[in-house]
């Protein structure tokens, strides 16, 4: 799914955000990006969906060379990547339905497919009754669930999440993690930036540790790093959702 070799990212200011990152992420993985604030987690995610281009080294995402790719190729790649931003990035002038439908409209889905798909993903995140609400009328946790529904609406093979549980209460954070784990069980590769050790203990996955823009360790099992039990199923019935 993703392969990086000596990946470097330097901002125009001269600050080095990523320094010599070499890693490989297999299809179907659930991966945590960990590290202190400023370690490079968000910068790495941005290179994975093409918001930032590597300064040097190699980065292939779904077989696309992210240094050499044309803008049109990157736009096409983004249609196969779901992104959950730290600040949601919802369109407050549009309803919940319209926010979730946006990626499908970009891909040219017809209404007879689009409408039932949007309803299904909103049902999955427990917001089927907020279809025509506007984001400003929702709580922070509900807005995050809309962002998850939007990211998963087009059945992306890769989902990137930047601190998706930040500033949420424990119950809401665990519910959001339940959704991400269920997506992963249905084949979506999930890469999540977080520094929440409690969540990583409750929902074990592979770890990629960053420090000051450098890779400290790759693909370490959380079971090996911290003793913790895998939680019982969330009770979410995804059925044929994906």
N, C-alpha and C positions, 0 to 999 in steps of 0.2 A: 504493500500500500504506500509506504513512505520510505525513502532511503536518502540519507544525507551523508556527505563525505567532506570533512574539513570546511563545514559551512561557516561563513563569516558574514556578519551584518554590521555595517558601520553607518551611523546616521550622518547627515551633512554637517552637523555640528562637530563631528570628529569622534563622538562617543561610540565605543564598540559595544554593541548590544549582545552579539553572539560571537564566540571565538573558537573556531576549530571544532564545531559540533559534528560528530560522526555517530550515526545511529540508524537502526532499521526497525520499522514497525510493521508487523504482519497484518494481513487482512483478518478482521474479526477480533482484534485485540481490544481490551479495555485498559487504557493507559492513563496514569496520572503524571502530569508535569508538576514537580514540586521544587521548592526553593524559596529563599527569602524574597521580600519585595525588591524588585530590581534585578532579580537573578536572570531574567530573560524569557520568562514563561510566555508573556503576552507577545513579545517580539517573535518568538518561535512560531506561535500560532498564526501571527500575521503573515509570516513567510509561507506558511502551509496553504493559505488560501489566496495568496498573491497580492495582499495589500501592501507588502514590502517585498522588494526583490533582493536576493542575496548579493552581497558585495563581491564575494569570491567563493570558491569551493563548488560543490555540486549539491543539488536538491531535486529529487524526482518525487512527484506526488501523483499517484495513479498513472505512472509511466510518463508524465509530462515533465520536461526539464524546465524548472521554474526560473532559471537564469536566462535561457535562450528563447522561451516561449513568447509568441506574439500576444498582444493584448486580447485579440479575439479568442485565442486558445485559452487564456486565463479566464475570460468571461464564461467560456463553455465549461471549463473545469469547475467553476464556482456553482454551476447548476447541479453538480454532483457532490457538493459539500454543504452540509448544514452547519450553521454557525450560531452559537448562543453567546451573545456579547455580554460583557460584565454589566453594562448599563441598559440592556434589553434592546435599545434602538428600535422601539416600536414607533409606528406612525400615529401620532395622537389625534390627527384629523380624520383617521379612518377607523372603522369598527374593528372588533376582534376578528370577525369573519374576513374582512378585507385584508387585515394584516397577515393572517394565516394563508390566505389565497394568493398572496403576492408572488411567491416563488413559482406557483403553478401557472399563473398567468404569464410570467416571463417565459416559461417553457412551452406555452401555447396550448395548455389543457383546455378542452371544450367544457362548457357549463355542465353537460350531463355527467362528466367524470369529476369535474372540479368540486361541485357543490357537495356530493356525498362524501368525497375525500376529506374536505374541510370539516364537515360535521363529524366524521369518524375520528379524526385526530383530536378535535376539541372534546369529544366524548372520552377519549383515552386519557386526557389530562384533567378531566372532571370539570370542564367549562362549557358543556353543551348548552347550559342555560344562560350564558353570557354572550351568545352569538352576535347580537347587535349592540352590545355595550361598547363604549369607547374606553381606551386604556386608562384615562384619567379617573374613571369610576372604579377601577380595580385596585386591590391591595398590591403591595410589592410582590408577594408570592404568586398572586394570580397573574400579574404581568410577566413574571418569569415563566409561568406555565404557558402563556401565550407564545412567548419566545421559543419555548421548546416545541410547541405544536407547529410553529412556522418552520423551524429548522428541520423537523421530521416529515413535513407534509409531502415532500416529493420523493420520499423513500431514499434518502442519500446513502451511498455506501460508506461515507465518512462524515462524522459529526465532530466538530470542534467546540469545546465549551470553556469559556474564560471565566473562572470563578463563578459558576452558575448558582452557587448557594450562598454567596457572600451577602451579609446583612439580613439573612433570613433566620427565623426561629428554627429550633432543632426539628420539630415535627414537619414543617414545610420543607426543610432541607432534605430530610430523609425521604419524603414523598417524591421530590424531584429526582433524587438518586434512584429511587425505584423505577421511574420512567426511563432514565438513561440505561440502567441495567437491563430492563426489558428490551429496549431497542438493540442493545448489544447482543442479547440472546437471540434476536431475530436476524443477526448477521451484520449489523452496522458497526463499523470500527469507531470507537469513541476515544477521543483524546481530551482530557479534562485538566485544566490548570487549577490547582488548589494548594492551599497551605493548611487545610483543615485535617489534622491528624485523626480526629475522632471519626470523621466520615471515611477516611481511608482505612481505618481499622474495621469499621462496620461493613464496608463494601470493598473487600480486597480486590486488587488488580495489579498490573505491572506498574513499576515505578521508574520514572526517568527524573533524576535529580540534577538540577542546575545550580550553579553558584557563580555569581559575577559573570554570567554569559558563557561559562564553560560547563561541559558535561562532567558530572561527578560520578554517576553510575547509571547504567542502562538496563532496562528489563529485569529489575530485581522484583521478585515476588514479595508482596506485602506480608504474606504468611511467613516468609523467611526473615523479614525485617522487624515486624511487630507481631506479637501473639494476639490473635483475634479470631472470633468465630464469624463465619459467613452468616448473614441474617437469613431468617426464613423468608419465603416468598412473600411478596407484597399483597398477593390476592388479586392483582390486576389481571383481568382476562383479556389478553390482547387478541386472541383468536387469529383471524386472517388479516390483522391490521396491516402488517408489512408484507 
